[in-house]
Amino acid sequence: MVGDAARFLDHDWARRPHRLEHPDPGGFADLLSLTAVDHVLTTTAPRTPSFRLVKDGQPLAPGSYTRSGRVGGRPYDGAADVARLSAAVSDGATVVLQSLHRSWAPLARFCRDLELALTFPVQANAYLTPAGATALAPHHDTHDVFVLQVHGHKHWRVSEPVVEAPLPRHRSTRESAAAQPLLFEADLAPGDCLYLPRGYVHAASAQEGMSLHITIGVHVVTAHDVLTAVVARAGEHPAFRAPLPVGFAAPGGDKALLEAVEACVAEAQTWLRGVDAAPVAEGLRHRFWAQRLPLLEGQLLQVAALDRLDDAAVVRRRPQSICVPGADTGDGDSLRLVLGDRQLVLPRTVEPAVRRLLDGTARPVSALADLLDAPSRLVLVRRLVREGVVEVTGAH
């Protein structure tokens, strides 16, 4: 996607825009295609907010391209009205497909690979723009963006940031974004990749014909997040739960308020010097892993076949599965595993077998015979299959 990954991380990541021409001669068709977008929009009845329409920098009213109806006697609304949606696109509207990392398997797998490599949350959107149209006005994002051009051509204008390395609360007006000095312009063709660190102002318009591109958003964890996590622990310190002086906001209360704030800041400086960084670091680590949703394609088939599981069944760790050690609670008898959106607690005695099953090697269940007896190893494997950590790949 970016060529030499090590060089990119050393020289460009979080520092400057980076363009690589034709890193994927297939135009990223393995992730998404114009045909796939047509299929999603015209045959699956997507509902807002999974998609939206924008034109000339402004969102269109959802009612102008969606419809309502009933399923099983219950009403619904926000479903794509294909005829009106198509007419809006013909009139210059861009279709934005949102959160494809949750709904489109190839992009879900791609984003998970990036998450595992970067340990930052990753999202994916797609933009289908008709010829000559501009979707969004000049703006900046508060996350890093990789633009992957899939179909057609798109012209990009990239300008200096309004705010350096902005946080989510740092927004810019259309006027301030448009006034930033232009850095460069670029025409992206299928297979081209453009990296934009958070904060860089950008706008894009389609050239001749329909254009489709994917944006991969990386939500970095920052030093501000560390400080937020540290300050959240301050509530356990009694001095920080004391009230401000009565009447602090009334006329004439300025002196008492200033003294109270100064005392609080002085107490915080003392308190910060004694903060144990290890629990804060562990909390940030746990939060990342605990917020990763499992990718469970084929899970119903896996569970349906469990009654036929035997020692000859070949199993392996499910690719891209989340399974990391949980927080140490001091209970030496339990093994705690974080599986993304939930925790699994197992007897500590099965830890060697779990480690073997999670090493990525496909092996028959009988390969655990030196660690567990036959009934125990079948129970363990069935549990890990149900939890989406291990999958059955065949028979030995």
ZAMARGU-4260 file (C-alpha; in steps of 0.2 Angstrom, whole numbers, plus 5000, padded with zeros to 4 digits):
<rodrens>
0) 5000/5000/5000 | 5014/5012/5004 | 5029/5003/4997 | 5044/5001/5009 | 5034/5000/5026
5) 5049/5003/5037 | 5054/5018/5027 | 5036/5025/5027 | 5035/5024/5046 | 5052/5032/5049
10) 5050/5046/5036 | 5032/5050/5033 | 5020/5042/5046 | 5011/5056/5056 | 5023/5069/5048
15) 5019/5072/5029 | 5008/5067/5015 | 5014/5052/5005 | 5009/5047/4987 | 5013/5030/4979
20) 5008/5027/4961 | 5001/5010/4957 | 5006/5000/4972 | 4992/4988/4967 | 4990/4986/4948
25) 4973/4977/4951 | 4966/4994/4958 | 4962/4986/4975 | 4949/4976/4967 | 4952/4963/4980
30) 4945/4975/4993 | 4931/4983/4984 | 4925/4986/4966 | 4912/4996/4956 | 4902/4980/4953
35) 4902/4976/4972 | 4896/4994/4976 | 4882/4993/4963 | 4877/4976/4971 | 4876/4983/4989
40) 4866/4999/4984 | 4854/4991/4971 | 4851/4973/4979 | 4854/4973/4998 | 4842/4988/5003
45) 4856/4996/5014 | 4849/5008/5027 | 4855/5025/5033 | 4867/5028/5042 | 4877/5015/5033
50) 4877/5026/5018 | 4873/5044/5014 | 4873/5056/4999 | 4883/5072/4998 | 4884/5085/4984
55) 4895/5101/4983 | 4901/5099/5001 | 4883/5098/5008 | 4874/5082/5014 | 4857/5078/5005
60) 4842/5076/5015 | 4840/5057/5018 | 4822/5058/5013 | 4826/5063/4996 | 4835/5046/4992
65) 4827/5033/5004 | 4810/5025/5007 | 4800/5017/5021 | 4791/5001/5022 | 4786/4986/5033
70) 4794/4970/5037 | 4785/4957/5047 | 4772/4970/5051 | 4784/4982/5058 | 4789/4998/5050
75) 4806/5004/5045 | 4813/5019/5036 | 4830/5025/5029 | 4831/5011/5016 | 4839/5015/4999
80) 4827/5020/4985 | 4837/5014/4971 | 4828/5025/4958 | 4829/5041/4967 | 4847/5037/4973
85) 4852/5034/4955 | 4844/5050/4949 | 4854/5059/4963 | 4870/5052/4957 | 4866/5057/4939
90) 4863/5074/4946 | 4881/5075/4954 | 4878/5067/4971 | 4892/5056/4979 | 4887/5041/4988
95) 4897/5038/5004 | 4897/5020/5011 | 4901/5021/5029 | 4909/5009/5041 | 4913/4996/5028
100) 4925/4988/5040 | 4910/4981/5049 | 4899/4976/5034 | 4911/4971/5019 | 4922/4956/5023
105) 4937/4960/5012 | 4939/4977/5020 | 4935/4970/5037 | 4950/4958/5035 | 4961/4972/5028
110) 4957/4984/5042 | 4960/4970/5055 | 4977/4966/5048 | 4981/4985/5049 | 4975/4985/5067
115) 4985/4970/5072 | 5001/4979/5064 | 4998/4996/5071 | 4988/4993/5087 | 4977/5008/5082
120) 4958/5007/5078 | 4955/5007/5059 | 4940/5011/5049 | 4935/5010/5030 | 4923/5021/5020
125) 4920/5022/5001 | 4916/5036/4990 | 4907/5034/4973 | 4907/5051/4964 | 4900/5055/4946
130) 4911/5063/4933 | 4915/5081/4937 | 4907/5081/4954 | 4915/5086/4971 | 4908/5077/4986
135) 4915/5087/5001 | 4922/5105/5003 | 4940/5107/5009 | 4941/5100/5026 | 4953/5091/5038
140) 4951/5074/5047 | 4956/5071/5065 | 4962/5053/5060 | 4976/5048/5048 | 4969/5043/5031
145) 4975/5031/5017 | 4966/5035/5000 | 4965/5019/4989 | 4959/5023/4971 | 4949/5009/4965
150) 4940/5014/4949 | 4941/5030/4938 | 4952/5045/4942 | 4950/5058/4955 | 4959/5075/4957
155) 4965/5079/4974 | 4970/5096/4982 | 4980/5095/4998 | 4984/5110/5009 | 4993/5115/5025
160) 4984/5110/5041 | 4973/5123/5050 | 4978/5114/5067 | 4993/5103/5069 | 4989/5085/5074
165) 4971/5089/5078 | 4961/5080/5091 | 4943/5075/5088 | 4937/5092/5096 | 4948/5102/5084
170) 4937/5107/5070 | 4939/5120/5056 | 4927/5131/5046 | 4925/5129/5027 | 4932/5146/5025
175) 4948/5143/5036 | 4951/5126/5027 | 4949/5134/5010 | 4961/5148/5014 | 4976/5136/5019
180) 4991/5137/5007 | 4991/5124/4994 | 5004/5110/4996 | 5001/5100/4980 | 4988/5093/4968
185) 4988/5075/4962 | 4977/5065/4950 | 4975/5047/4957 | 4972/5032/4945 | 4967/5015/4950
190) 4980/5007/4961 | 4987/5024/4967 | 4988/5027/4986 | 4988/5044/4995 | 4992/5045/5013
195) 4986/5061/5023 | 4991/5063/5041 | 4977/5070/5052 | 4975/5089/5050 | 4980/5091/5032
200) 4966/5100/5022 | 4960/5091/5007 | 4946/5090/4994 | 4944/5079/4979 | 4933/5079/4963
205) 4930/5066/4950 | 4938/5068/4933 | 4930/5060/4917 | 4918/5046/4921 | 4913/5038/4938
210) 4926/5037/4952 | 4927/5026/4967 | 4940/5027/4981 | 4941/5019/4998 | 4947/5029/5013
215) 4956/5019/5027 | 4955/5029/5043 | 4968/5026/5057 | 4963/5033/5074 | 4979/5035/5083
220) 4981/5034/5102 | 4990/5050/5108 | 4999/5057/5123 | 4982/5067/5126 | 4974/5050/5129
225) 4987/5045/5141 | 4984/5061/5151 | 4966/5058/5150 | 4968/5041/5157 | 4979/5047/5171
230) 4967/5061/5176 | 4953/5049/5177 | 4962/5040/5191 | 4963/5057/5201 | 4945/5054/5207
235) 4952/5041/5219 | 4962/5054/5228 | 4951/5062/5241 | 4959/5080/5239 | 4952/5081/5221
240) 4934/5077/5227 | 4933/5092/5239 | 4921/5106/5234 | 4926/5123/5228 | 4922/5138/5240
245) 4904/5143/5242 | 4900/5157/5230 | 4915/5154/5219 | 4906/5160/5204 | 4897/5175/5212
250) 4903/5193/5210 | 4918/5196/5221 | 4922/5177/5222 | 4937/5179/5210 | 4951/5179/5223
255) 4944/5163/5233 | 4942/5154/5216 | 4959/5158/5210 | 4967/5152/5227 | 4957/5136/5226
260) 4962/5132/5208 | 4980/5136/5212 | 4979/5124/5227 | 4972/5111/5216 | 4985/5113/5203
265) 4999/5112/5216 | 4991/5096/5224 | 4990/5089/5206 | 5008/5092/5203 | 5013/5082/5219
270) 5000/5068/5215 | 5007/5066/5197 | 5024/5063/5204 | 5018/5048/5213 | 5007/5040/5199
275) 5011/5022/5195 | 5012/5022/5176 | 5010/5003/5174 | 4991/5002/5177 | 4988/5017/5166
280) 4998/5008/5152 | 4989/4992/5155 | 4972/5001/5154 | 4976/5008/5137 | 4982/4991/5131
285) 4966/4983/5137 | 4955/4996/5130 | 4962/4993/5113 | 4960/4974/5113 | 4943/4975/5122
290) 4936/4986/5108 | 4940/4975/5093 | 4925/4966/5087 | 4928/4948/5082 | 4928/4943/5063
295) 4917/4927/5063 | 4913/4924/5045 | 4908/4905/5044 | 4904/4904/5062 | 4887/4897/5061
300) 4894/4882/5050 | 4908/4880/5063 | 4896/4878/5077 | 4884/4867/5068 | 4898/4854/5065
305) 4904/4853/5083 | 4893/4838/5087 | 4905/4828/5074 | 4921/4835/5082 | 4933/4821/5086
310) 4952/4818/5089 | 4955/4817/5070 | 4948/4835/5067 | 4961/4847/5061 | 4960/4864/5070
315) 4969/4880/5070 | 4968/4898/5077 | 4955/4908/5067 | 4965/4920/5056 | 4964/4938/5063
320) 4956/4932/5079 | 4958/4943/5095 | 4965/4933/5110 | 4977/4941/5122 | 4980/4939/5140
325) 4968/4948/5152 | 4972/4958/5167 | 4981/4948/5181 | 4968/4948/5195 | 4980/4938/5207
330) 4969/4922/5205 | 4982/4909/5201 | 4969/4896/5197 | 4961/4905/5182 | 4967/4910/5164
335) 4959/4926/5158 | 4959/4929/5139 | 4952/4945/5130 | 4943/4940/5115 | 4939/4957/5108
340) 4922/4962/5115 | 4922/4949/5129 | 4933/4939/5141 | 4935/4921/5142 | 4940/4913/5159
345) 4947/4895/5159 | 4956/4884/5172 | 4974/4888/5173 | 4978/4870/5170 | 4973/4871/5151
350) 4985/4885/5148 | 4999/4874/5139 | 4985/4867/5127 | 4978/4884/5124 | 4995/4891/5119
355) 4998/4876/5107 | 4981/4879/5099 | 4985/4898/5097 | 5002/4896/5089 | 4994/4897/5071
360) 4999/4879/5066 | 4985/4867/5060 | 4985/4851/5069 | 4973/4837/5074 | 4964/4838/5091
365) 4974/4822/5096 | 4990/4833/5095 | 4985/4838/5113 | 4986/4821/5120 | 5002/4824/5130
370) 4993/4839/5138 | 4975/4833/5141 | 4965/4817/5141 | 4952/4814/5127 | 4937/4821/5135
375) 4946/4837/5141 | 4954/4841/5125 | 4937/4839/5115 | 4929/4851/5128 | 4942/4864/5127
380) 4942/4864/5107 | 4923/4865/5107 | 4924/4880/5118 | 4937/4889/5108 | 4927/4885/5092
385) 4911/4892/5100 | 4921/4908/5105 | 4927/4911/5088 | 4946/4908/5092 | 4949/4892/5084
390) 4941/4884/5068 | 4940/4867/5061 | 4949/4866/5044 | 4946/4847/5040 | 4950/4829/5046
395) 4967/4822/5049
</rodrens>
